[in-house]
Amino acid sequence: MLMRALASVAVLVLLPSCASLEPPRAAVSGPTLVGAWEVTVSRARGVGKNLLTFSSDGTFFRSGDTHPVLSGAHGAWKLVSPNVYEASYVSFSFDATGKWVGINRNNLQLTVARDGNEFKGTVKGSNRDLQDNVLSTGSSPLAGKRIQVQPF
């Protein structure tokens, strides 16, 4: 009987430490950014396309149409107010021969629509040399659509 009681106490003490750190869906107010998105960016040199994937742990990954002169990117994101998120990411830039020539640091501000399937936002970026000195800056509007599972 004592062993059964100790086992029950151990389960009650250890079980919460196994739980996910992500808040339950019902606890999140408004739509979430977590998921995969197809993003259109309106750059001075023309319209571009990117894929962004936001993970529940606050990290995200970007790939885009600027390969091979810009690497994939890694970043972090957070909720700053209802439906509004900020994110930062870093990628590497390369010249036409493939030589590593710099770093890109970018910041996003995104507002997710009430239905949770689209966002609008802005990216502010800086191109930097290998010593992290700013070479140029700019900003562009973004529009994202959540990638949905399509019928098989």
TIVO-2410 file (N, C-alpha, C; in nm, 3 decimals):
# residues 152
REC num residu      c1      c2      c3 atome chaine
REC   1      M   0.082  -0.119   0.000     N      A
REC   1      M   0.000   0.000   0.000    CA      A
REC   1      M   0.087   0.126   0.000     C      A
REC   2      L   0.193   0.125   0.082     N      A
REC   2      L   0.284   0.240   0.088    CA      A
REC   2      L   0.352   0.261  -0.046     C      A
REC   3      M   0.389   0.154  -0.114     N      A
REC   3      M   0.455   0.165  -0.245    CA      A
REC   3      M   0.360   0.227  -0.347     C      A
REC   4      R   0.234   0.188  -0.343     N      A
REC   4      R   0.135   0.241  -0.435    CA      A
REC   4      R   0.115   0.392  -0.411     C      A
REC   5      A   0.112   0.433  -0.286     N      A
REC   5      A   0.097   0.575  -0.252    CA      A
REC   5      A   0.220   0.654  -0.298     C      A
REC   6      L   0.339   0.600  -0.278     N      A
REC   6      L   0.463   0.667  -0.323    CA      A
REC   6      L   0.467   0.677  -0.475     C      A
REC   7      A   0.424   0.574  -0.542     N      A
REC   7      A   0.421   0.577  -0.690    CA      A
REC   7      A   0.324   0.684  -0.739     C      A
REC   8      S   0.209   0.695  -0.674     N      A
REC   8      S   0.111   0.797  -0.713    CA      A
REC   8      S   0.167   0.937  -0.692     C      A
REC   9      V   0.236   0.960  -0.582     N      A
REC   9      V   0.296   1.091  -0.555    CA      A
REC   9      V   0.404   1.120  -0.658     C      A
REC  10      A   0.485   1.020  -0.691     N      A
REC  10      A   0.592   1.040  -0.791    CA      A
REC  10      A   0.534   1.078  -0.926     C      A
REC  11      V   0.424   1.014  -0.965     N      A
REC  11      V   0.360   1.046  -1.092    CA      A
REC  11      V   0.309   1.190  -1.090     C      A
REC  12      L   0.247   1.230  -0.981     N      A
REC  12      L   0.194   1.366  -0.970    CA      A
REC  12      L   0.304   1.471  -0.972     C      A
REC  13      V   0.420   1.438  -0.919     N      A
REC  13      V   0.532   1.532  -0.916    CA      A
REC  13      V   0.604   1.536  -1.051     C      A
REC  14      L   0.623   1.423  -1.115     N      A
REC  14      L   0.700   1.416  -1.239    CA      A
REC  14      L   0.619   1.448  -1.364     C      A
REC  15      L   0.490   1.420  -1.365     N      A
REC  15      L   0.408   1.438  -1.484    CA      A
REC  15      L   0.410   1.582  -1.536     C      A
REC  16      P   0.396   1.684  -1.452     N      A
REC  16      P   0.399   1.820  -1.506    CA      A
REC  16      P   0.531   1.855  -1.576     C      A
REC  17      S   0.642   1.797  -1.535     N      A
REC  17      S   0.769   1.828  -1.600    CA      A
REC  17      S   0.778   1.770  -1.740     C      A
REC  18      C   0.690   1.676  -1.774     N      A
REC  18      C   0.688   1.617  -1.908    CA      A
REC  18      C   0.595   1.692  -2.001     C      A
REC  19      A   0.520   1.784  -1.951     N      A
REC  19      A   0.422   1.857  -2.032    CA      A
REC  19      A   0.491   1.952  -2.127     C      A
REC  20      S   0.423   1.985  -2.236     N      A
REC  20      S   0.473   2.079  -2.335    CA      A
REC  20      S   0.484   2.218  -2.275     C      A
REC  21      L   0.584   2.294  -2.318     N      A
REC  21      L   0.599   2.432  -2.274    CA      A
REC  21      L   0.509   2.526  -2.352     C      A
REC  22      E   0.452   2.479  -2.462     N      A
REC  22      E   0.361   2.562  -2.541    CA      A
REC  22      E   0.228   2.574  -2.468     C      A
REC  23      P   0.172   2.695  -2.461     N      A
REC  23      P   0.044   2.709  -2.394    CA      A
REC  23      P  -0.064   2.635  -2.472     C      A
REC  24      P  -0.166   2.584  -2.403     N      A
REC  24      P  -0.274   2.516  -2.474    CA      A
REC  24      P  -0.340   2.610  -2.573     C      A
REC  25      R  -0.391   2.557  -2.682     N      A
REC  25      R  -0.455   2.637  -2.787    CA      A
REC  25      R  -0.558   2.733  -2.729     C      A
REC  26      A  -0.638   2.687  -2.634     N      A
REC  26      A  -0.743   2.771  -2.577    CA      A
REC  26      A  -0.686   2.889  -2.500     C      A
REC  27      A  -0.562   2.876  -2.449     N      A
REC  27      A  -0.502   2.983  -2.370    CA      A
REC  27      A  -0.444   3.094  -2.458     C      A
REC  28      V  -0.422   3.066  -2.586     N      A
REC  28      V  -0.367   3.165  -2.677    CA      A
REC  28      V  -0.480   3.254  -2.725     C      A
REC  29      S  -0.465   3.386  -2.706     N      A
REC  29      S  -0.571   3.475  -2.752    CA      A
REC  29      S  -0.544   3.513  -2.896     C      A
REC  30      G  -0.637   3.485  -2.984     N      A
REC  30      G  -0.623   3.518  -3.124    CA      A
REC  30      G  -0.547   3.413  -3.202     C      A
REC  31      P  -0.530   3.439  -3.330     N      A
REC  31      P  -0.461   3.341  -3.417    CA      A
REC  31      P  -0.312   3.333  -3.384     C      A
REC  32      T  -0.255   3.221  -3.413     N      A
REC  32      T  -0.113   3.199  -3.386    CA      A
REC  32      T  -0.032   3.208  -3.515     C      A
REC  33      L   0.095   3.241  -3.501     N      A
REC  33      L   0.186   3.248  -3.615    CA      A
REC  33      L   0.247   3.111  -3.645     C      A
REC  34      V   0.238   3.017  -3.552     N      A
REC  34      V   0.299   2.886  -3.569    CA      A
REC  34      V   0.245   2.820  -3.695     C      A
REC  35      G   0.338   2.773  -3.779     N      A
REC  35      G   0.301   2.705  -3.902    CA      A
REC  35      G   0.390   2.748  -4.017     C      A
REC  36      A   0.352   2.705  -4.137     N      A
REC  36      A   0.429   2.734  -4.259    CA      A
REC  36      A   0.352   2.834  -4.344     C      A
REC  37      W   0.425   2.929  -4.402     N      A
REC  37      W   0.364   3.040  -4.476    CA      A
REC  37      W   0.434   3.062  -4.609     C      A
REC  38      E   0.355   3.094  -4.711     N      A
REC  38      E   0.408   3.140  -4.839    CA      A
REC  38      E   0.395   3.292  -4.837     C      A
REC  39      V   0.506   3.360  -4.859     N      A
REC  39      V   0.510   3.505  -4.838    CA      A
REC  39      V   0.553   3.576  -4.966     C      A
REC  40      T   0.482   3.683  -4.998     N      A
REC  40      T   0.516   3.770  -5.109    CA      A
REC  40      T   0.579   3.896  -5.051     C      A
REC  41      V   0.693   3.935  -5.106     N      A
REC  41      V   0.762   4.056  -5.061    CA      A
REC  41      V   0.774   4.150  -5.181     C      A
REC  42      S   0.739   4.275  -5.162     N      A
REC  42      S   0.746   4.376  -5.269    CA      A
REC  42      S   0.874   4.455  -5.254     C      A
REC  43      R   0.977   4.410  -5.325     N      A
REC  43      R   1.109   4.474  -5.319    CA      A
REC  43      R   1.122   4.580  -5.427     C      A
REC  44      A   1.220   4.669  -5.410     N      A
REC  44      A   1.246   4.772  -5.511    CA      A
REC  44      A   1.279   4.708  -5.646     C      A
REC  45      R   1.343   4.592  -5.645     N      A
REC  45      R   1.382   4.524  -5.770    CA      A
REC  45      R   1.275   4.429  -5.823     C      A
REC  46      G   1.158   4.426  -5.755     N      A
REC  46      G   1.049   4.342  -5.801    CA      A
REC  46      G   0.991   4.256  -5.691     C      A
REC  47      V   0.885   4.185  -5.725     N      A
REC  47      V   0.816   4.100  -5.629    CA      A
REC  47      V   0.896   3.972  -5.608     C      A
REC  48      G   0.906   3.930  -5.482     N      A
REC  48      G   0.977   3.808  -5.449    CA      A
REC  48      G   0.890   3.713  -5.369     C      A
REC  49      K   0.937   3.589  -5.356     N      A
REC  49      K   0.866   3.486  -5.281    CA      A
REC  49      K   0.958   3.425  -5.177     C      A
REC  50      N   0.901   3.399  -5.059     N      A
REC  50      N   0.972   3.335  -4.950    CA      A
REC  50      N   0.883   3.230  -4.886     C      A
REC  51      L   0.946   3.136  -4.818     N      A
REC  51      L   0.876   3.041  -4.733    CA      A
REC  51      L   0.926   3.063  -4.591     C      A
REC  52      L   0.833   3.083  -4.499     N      A
REC  52      L   0.867   3.101  -4.358    CA      A
REC  52      L   0.798   2.992  -4.278     C      A
REC  53      T   0.871   2.932  -4.184     N      A
REC  53      T   0.814   2.833  -4.094    CA      A
REC  53      T   0.841   2.876  -3.951     C      A
REC  54      F   0.734   2.901  -3.876     N      A
REC  54      F   0.743   2.945  -3.737    CA      A
REC  54      F   0.713   2.826  -3.646     C      A
REC  55      S   0.807   2.795  -3.557     N      A
REC  55      S   0.792   2.683  -3.464    CA      A
REC  55      S   0.735   2.733  -3.331     C      A
REC  56      S   0.675   2.643  -3.256     N      A
REC  56      S   0.612   2.680  -3.129    CA      A
REC  56      S   0.713   2.720  -3.022     C      A
REC  57      D   0.841   2.689  -3.042     N      A
REC  57      D   0.942   2.725  -2.942    CA      A
REC  57      D   0.999   2.865  -2.962     C      A
REC  58      G   0.944   2.942  -3.058     N      A
REC  58      G   0.992   3.079  -3.080    CA      A
REC  58      G   1.103   3.092  -3.182     C      A
REC  59      T   1.133   2.985  -3.256     N      A
REC  59      T   1.232   2.992  -3.363    CA      A
REC  59      T   1.159   2.991  -3.497     C      A
REC  60      F   1.229   3.036  -3.601     N      A
REC  60      F   1.172   3.023  -3.735    CA      A
REC  60      F   1.281   3.014  -3.839     C      A
REC  61      F   1.240   2.967  -3.957     N      A
REC  61      F   1.331   2.943  -4.068    CA      A
REC  61      F   1.273   3.006  -4.193     C      A
REC  62      R   1.362   3.060  -4.276     N      A
REC  62      R   1.322   3.126  -4.399    CA      A
REC  62      R   1.402   3.069  -4.515     C      A
REC  63      S   1.336   3.047  -4.627     N      A
REC  63      S   1.404   3.021  -4.753    CA      A
REC  63      S   1.335   3.108  -4.857     C      A
REC  64      G   1.407   3.143  -4.963     N      A
REC  64      G   1.347   3.233  -5.059    CA      A
REC  64      G   1.406   3.226  -5.197     C      A
REC  65      D   1.359   3.316  -5.281     N      A
REC  65      D   1.398   3.319  -5.420    CA      A
REC  65      D   1.534   3.385  -5.443     C      A
REC  66      T   1.604   3.421  -5.339     N      A
REC  66      T   1.733   3.489  -5.352    CA      A
REC  66      T   1.851   3.392  -5.350     C      A
REC  67      H   1.825   3.262  -5.343     N      A
REC  67      H   1.932   3.161  -5.351    CA      A
REC  67      H   1.993   3.166  -5.491     C      A
REC  68      P   2.119   3.156  -5.517     N      A
REC  68      P   2.226   3.118  -5.426    CA      A
REC  68      P   2.305   3.237  -5.367     C      A
REC  69      V   2.258   3.360  -5.384     N      A
REC  69      V   2.334   3.472  -5.328    CA      A
REC  69      V   2.294   3.505  -5.184     C      A
REC  70      L   2.190   3.439  -5.133     N      A
REC  70      L   2.149   3.455  -4.994    CA      A
REC  70      L   2.114   3.318  -4.940     C      A
REC  71      S   2.170   3.284  -4.824     N      A
REC  71      S   2.145   3.153  -4.765    CA      A
REC  71      S   2.004   3.144  -4.708     C      A
REC  72      G   1.967   3.026  -4.668     N      A
REC  72      G   1.848   3.011  -4.584    CA      A
REC  72      G   1.874   3.090  -4.456     C      A
REC  73      A   1.770   3.120  -4.382     N      A
REC  73      A   1.787   3.204  -4.263    CA      A
REC  73      A   1.728   3.137  -4.140     C      A
REC  74      H   1.783   3.175  -4.025     N      A
REC  74      H   1.736   3.127  -3.896    CA      A
REC  74      H   1.702   3.247  -3.810     C      A
REC  75      G   1.595   3.235  -3.732     N      A
REC  75      G   1.557   3.348  -3.650    CA      A
REC  75      G   1.474   3.310  -3.530     C      A
REC  76      A   1.424   3.416  -3.463     N      A
REC  76      A   1.340   3.402  -3.345    CA      A
REC  76      A   1.222   3.496  -3.359     C      A
REC  77      W   1.111   3.462  -3.292     N      A
REC  77      W   0.990   3.544  -3.300    CA      A
REC  77      W   0.921   3.546  -3.166     C      A
REC  78      K   0.833   3.649  -3.148     N      A
REC  78      K   0.753   3.657  -3.026    CA      A
REC  78      K   0.626   3.736  -3.053     C      A
REC  79      L   0.525   3.710  -2.972     N      A
REC  79      L   0.399   3.785  -2.974    CA      A
REC  79      L   0.423   3.914  -2.896     C      A
REC  80      V   0.388   4.029  -2.956     N      A
REC  80      V   0.409   4.157  -2.887    CA      A
REC  80      V   0.278   4.223  -2.846     C      A
REC  81      S   0.169   4.189  -2.909     N      A
REC  81      S   0.035   4.234  -2.872    CA      A
REC  81      S  -0.063   4.144  -2.947     C      A
REC  82      P  -0.192   4.151  -2.915     N      A
REC  82      P  -0.285   4.059  -2.982    CA      A
REC  82      P  -0.271   4.063  -3.135     C      A
REC  83      N  -0.243   3.946  -3.192     N      A
REC  83      N  -0.230   3.924  -3.337    CA      A
REC  83      N  -0.107   3.991  -3.399     C      A
REC  84      V  -0.021   4.054  -3.321     N      A
REC  84      V   0.097   4.122  -3.373    CA      A
REC  84      V   0.223   4.053  -3.321     C      A
REC  85      Y   0.311   4.021  -3.416     N      A
REC  85      Y   0.434   3.948  -3.385    CA      A
REC  85      Y   0.554   4.026  -3.436     C      A
REC  86      E   0.667   4.010  -3.368     N      A
REC  86      E   0.795   4.061  -3.416    CA      A
REC  86      E   0.890   3.945  -3.427     C      A
REC  87      A   0.978   3.954  -3.525     N      A
REC  87      A   1.074   3.847  -3.549    CA      A
REC  87      A   1.205   3.907  -3.600     C      A
REC  88      S   1.312   3.836  -3.579     N      A
REC  88      S   1.444   3.874  -3.632    CA      A
REC  88      S   1.509   3.751  -3.689     C      A
REC  89      Y   1.580   3.768  -3.801     N      A
REC  89      Y   1.653   3.654  -3.856    CA      A
REC  89      Y   1.785   3.698  -3.918     C      A
REC  90      V   1.872   3.600  -3.935     N      A
REC  90      V   2.005   3.621  -3.990    CA      A
REC  90      V   2.025   3.525  -4.106     C      A
REC  91      S   2.086   3.576  -4.213     N      A
REC  91      S   2.125   3.491  -4.327    CA      A
REC  91      S   2.261   3.538  -4.376     C      A
REC  92      F   2.324   3.457  -4.457     N      A
REC  92      F   2.455   3.490  -4.513    CA      A
REC  92      F   2.439   3.528  -4.660     C      A
REC  93      S   2.521   3.624  -4.705     N      A
REC  93      S   2.518   3.663  -4.846    CA      A
REC  93      S   2.647   3.619  -4.915     C      A
REC  94      F   2.632   3.591  -5.045     N      A
REC  94      F   2.742   3.539  -5.125    CA      A
REC  94      F   2.748   3.618  -5.256     C      A
REC  95      D   2.868   3.627  -5.314     N      A
REC  95      D   2.878   3.693  -5.444    CA      A
REC  95      D   2.847   3.591  -5.555     C      A
REC  96      A   2.857   3.634  -5.679     N      A
REC  96      A   2.823   3.549  -5.794    CA      A
REC  96      A   2.910   3.425  -5.804     C      A
REC  97      T   3.030   3.426  -5.745     N      A
REC  97      T   3.118   3.310  -5.750    CA      A
REC  97      T   3.095   3.214  -5.633     C      A
REC  98      G   3.006   3.252  -5.540     N      A
REC  98      G   2.978   3.168  -5.425    CA      A
REC  98      G   3.060   3.202  -5.302     C      A
REC  99      K   3.140   3.307  -5.310     N      A
REC  99      K   3.223   3.348  -5.195    CA      A
REC  99      K   3.135   3.418  -5.092     C      A
REC 100      W   3.154   3.381  -4.964     N      A
REC 100      W   3.081   3.444  -4.854    CA      A
REC 100      W   3.128   3.587  -4.839     C      A
REC 101      V   3.036   3.684  -4.851     N      A
REC 101      V   3.075   3.825  -4.849    CA      A
REC 101      V   3.007   3.907  -4.740     C      A
REC 102      G   2.907   3.848  -4.673     N      A
REC 102      G   2.841   3.929  -4.572    CA      A
REC 102      G   2.730   3.860  -4.497     C      A
REC 103      I   2.664   3.941  -4.418     N      A
REC 103      I   2.557   3.896  -4.329    CA      A
REC 103      I   2.436   3.985  -4.351     C      A
REC 104      N   2.319   3.928  -4.350     N      A
REC 104      N   2.195   4.006  -4.356    CA      A
REC 104      N   2.123   3.989  -4.223     C      A
REC 105      R   2.083   4.102  -4.165     N      A
REC 105      R   2.006   4.101  -4.041    CA      A
REC 105      R   1.873   4.168  -4.071     C      A
REC 106      N   1.766   4.098  -4.041     N      A
REC 106      N   1.632   4.146  -4.078    CA      A
REC 106      N   1.536   4.139  -3.960     C      A
REC 107      N   1.446   4.236  -3.955     N      A
REC 107      N   1.343   4.240  -3.851    CA      A
REC 107      N   1.207   4.247  -3.920     C      A
REC 108      L   1.112   4.171  -3.868     N      A
REC 108      L   0.977   4.166  -3.923    CA      A
REC 108      L   0.878   4.214  -3.818     C      A
REC 109      Q   0.774   4.279  -3.864     N      A
REC 109      Q   0.656   4.301  -3.781    CA      A
REC 109      Q   0.538   4.252  -3.862     C      A
REC 110      L   0.461   4.159  -3.804     N      A
REC 110      L   0.353   4.091  -3.875    CA      A
REC 110      L   0.224   4.099  -3.796     C      A
REC 111      T   0.115   4.126  -3.866     N      A
REC 111      T  -0.018   4.126  -3.806    CA      A
REC 111      T  -0.098   4.014  -3.871     C      A
REC 112      V  -0.137   3.917  -3.791     N      A
REC 112      V  -0.211   3.801  -3.841    CA      A
REC 112      V  -0.361   3.834  -3.843     C      A
REC 113      A  -0.426   3.801  -3.954     N      A
REC 113      A  -0.570   3.824  -3.970    CA      A
REC 113      A  -0.648   3.740  -3.868     C      A
REC 114      R  -0.769   3.782  -3.841     N      A
REC 114      R  -0.853   3.714  -3.741    CA      A
REC 114      R  -0.874   3.566  -3.773     C      A
REC 115      D  -0.881   3.532  -3.903     N      A
REC 115      D  -0.902   3.390  -3.938    CA      A
REC 115      D  -0.774   3.308  -3.923     C      A
REC 116      G  -0.659   3.374  -3.901     N      A
REC 116      G  -0.533   3.304  -3.878    CA      A
REC 116      G  -0.466   3.251  -4.002     C      A
REC 117      N  -0.518   3.281  -4.121     N      A
REC 117      N  -0.464   3.223  -4.242    CA      A
REC 117      N  -0.388   3.321  -4.331     C      A
REC 118      E  -0.381   3.448  -4.291     N      A
REC 118      E  -0.306   3.548  -4.366    CA      A
REC 118      E  -0.240   3.645  -4.270     C      A
REC 119      F  -0.132   3.707  -4.317     N      A
REC 119      F  -0.075   3.818  -4.241    CA      A
REC 119      F  -0.027   3.926  -4.336     C      A
REC 120      K  -0.014   4.045  -4.283     N      A
REC 120      K   0.046   4.159  -4.352    CA      A
REC 120      K   0.158   4.207  -4.262     C      A
REC 121      G   0.261   4.264  -4.322     N      A
REC 121      G   0.370   4.312  -4.238    CA      A
REC 121      G   0.475   4.388  -4.315     C      A
REC 122      T   0.584   4.412  -4.245     N      A
REC 122      T   0.697   4.484  -4.300    CA      A
REC 122      T   0.825   4.415  -4.257     C      A
REC 123      V   0.921   4.410  -4.348     N      A
REC 123      V   1.055   4.365  -4.314    CA      A
REC 123      V   1.148   4.486  -4.325     C      A
REC 124      K   1.233   4.503  -4.225     N      A
REC 124      K   1.339   4.604  -4.228    CA      A
REC 124      K   1.470   4.527  -4.221     C      A
REC 125      G   1.555   4.551  -4.320     N      A
REC 125      G   1.677   4.472  -4.328    CA      A
REC 125      G   1.801   4.556  -4.342     C      A
REC 126      S   1.913   4.492  -4.309     N      A
REC 126      S   2.043   4.554  -4.331    CA      A
REC 126      S   2.138   4.452  -4.389     C      A
REC 127      N   2.210   4.495  -4.492     N      A
REC 127      N   2.316   4.414  -4.550    CA      A
REC 127      N   2.445   4.459  -4.485     C      A
REC 128      R   2.526   4.363  -4.442     N      A
REC 128      R   2.647   4.394  -4.367    CA      A
REC 128      R   2.766   4.319  -4.423     C      A
REC 129      D   2.883   4.373  -4.398     N      A
REC 129      D   3.005   4.303  -4.442    CA      A
REC 129      D   3.040   4.195  -4.339     C      A
REC 130      L   3.150   4.127  -4.361     N      A
REC 130      L   3.188   4.017  -4.272    CA      A
REC 130      L   3.226   4.063  -4.132     C      A
REC 131      Q   3.253   4.192  -4.114     N      A
REC 131      Q   3.283   4.246  -3.981    CA      A
REC 131      Q   3.156   4.301  -3.917     C      A
REC 132      D   3.041   4.281  -3.979     N      A
REC 132      D   2.910   4.323  -3.931    CA      A
REC 132      D   2.888   4.474  -3.941     C      A
REC 133      N   2.963   4.542  -4.028     N      A
REC 133      N   2.941   4.683  -4.055    CA      A
REC 133      N   2.828   4.699  -4.156     C      A
REC 134      V   2.736   4.792  -4.131     N      A
REC 134      V   2.621   4.812  -4.219    CA      A
REC 134      V   2.665   4.869  -4.353     C      A
REC 135      L   2.625   4.802  -4.462     N      A
REC 135      L   2.651   4.848  -4.598    CA      A
REC 135      L   2.529   4.917  -4.658     C      A
REC 136      S   2.410   4.864  -4.628     N      A
REC 136      S   2.286   4.924  -4.679    CA      A
REC 136      S   2.170   4.878  -4.593     C      A
REC 137      T   2.061   4.955  -4.599     N      A
REC 137      T   1.939   4.920  -4.526    CA      A
REC 137      T   1.819   4.940  -4.619     C      A
REC 138      G   1.708   4.883  -4.581     N      A
REC 138      G   1.585   4.901  -4.658    CA      A
REC 138      G   1.468   4.837  -4.587     C      A
REC 139      S   1.350   4.859  -4.642     N      A
REC 139      S   1.230   4.795  -4.588    CA      A
REC 139      S   1.136   4.762  -4.703     C      A
REC 140      S   1.054   4.662  -4.681     N      A
REC 140      S   0.959   4.617  -4.783    CA      A
REC 140      S   0.834   4.563  -4.716     C      A
REC 141      P   0.719   4.581  -4.782     N      A
REC 141      P   0.595   4.521  -4.730    CA      A
REC 141      P   0.591   4.371  -4.759     C      A
REC 142      L   0.523   4.298  -4.670     N      A
REC 142      L   0.508   4.153  -4.682    CA      A
REC 142      L   0.360   4.116  -4.677     C      A
REC 143      A   0.325   4.008  -4.743     N      A
REC 143      A   0.191   3.950  -4.733    CA      A
REC 143      A   0.209   3.799  -4.729     C      A
REC 144      G   0.154   3.736  -4.626     N      A
REC 144      G   0.169   3.592  -4.611    CA      A
REC 144      G   0.038   3.518  -4.612     C      A
REC 145      K   0.043   3.396  -4.666     N      A
REC 145      K  -0.073   3.305  -4.663    CA      A
REC 145      K  -0.027   3.173  -4.604     C      A
REC 146      R  -0.104   3.126  -4.507     N      A
REC 146      R  -0.071   3.000  -4.442    CA      A
REC 146      R  -0.077   2.887  -4.544     C      A
REC 147      I   0.021   2.798  -4.540     N      A
REC 147      I   0.019   2.680  -4.627    CA      A
REC 147      I  -0.076   2.579  -4.564     C      A
REC 148      Q  -0.174   2.537  -4.641     N      A
REC 148      Q  -0.278   2.445  -4.595    CA      A
REC 148      Q  -0.256   2.307  -4.657     C      A
REC 149      V  -0.300   2.205  -4.589     N      A
REC 149      V  -0.298   2.071  -4.646    CA      A
REC 149      V  -0.398   2.067  -4.761     C      A
REC 150      Q  -0.353   2.023  -4.876     N      A
REC 150      Q  -0.438   2.015  -4.995    CA      A
REC 150      Q  -0.496   1.874  -5.007     C      A
REC 151      P  -0.612   1.861  -5.068     N      A
REC 151      P  -0.670   1.727  -5.088    CA      A
REC 151      P  -0.574   1.638  -5.165     C      A
REC 152      F  -0.570   1.513  -5.129     N      A
REC 152      F  -0.481   1.415  -5.191    CA      A
REC 152      F  -0.536   1.371  -5.324     C      A
***
